[in-house]
């Protein structure tokens, strides 16, 4: 599966647009991590637990988007975008969206 932030795939022609491919996940913060993050906030520096949590969340959202594109019969997803929003005080949603397409050989 080709996944691209571009609107096209270089050297390939889009044969058919199959629709929106999407994937999301909602992750909650952990109280223990919040205490560590609070201390880091006082001292400065990267909060590695949150960096790891967000990276894993992005990958899960992308994996779910690709799975949805496969269900639609796609062999590529173009115009991929990732967004984040707060759902509640301790939880964030990560969304991956793109256009599922079938490419010419």
Number of C-alpha atoms within 10 A of each C-alpha: 11 12 18 16 14 13 13 16 17 7 7 10 13 15 11 12 15 15 14 16 25 24 21 22 17 15 17 14 14 12 10 9 14 15 11 13 19 13 13 14 12 8 9 10 10 11 16 13 15 15 11 11 13 17 11 13 20 22 15 18 23 26 16 20 26 26 17 17 27 17 11 16 13 23 16 22 32 22 15 19 15 16 12 15 11 13 13 9 8 12 13 18 19 22 22 23 23 26 23 29 26 18 18 11 8
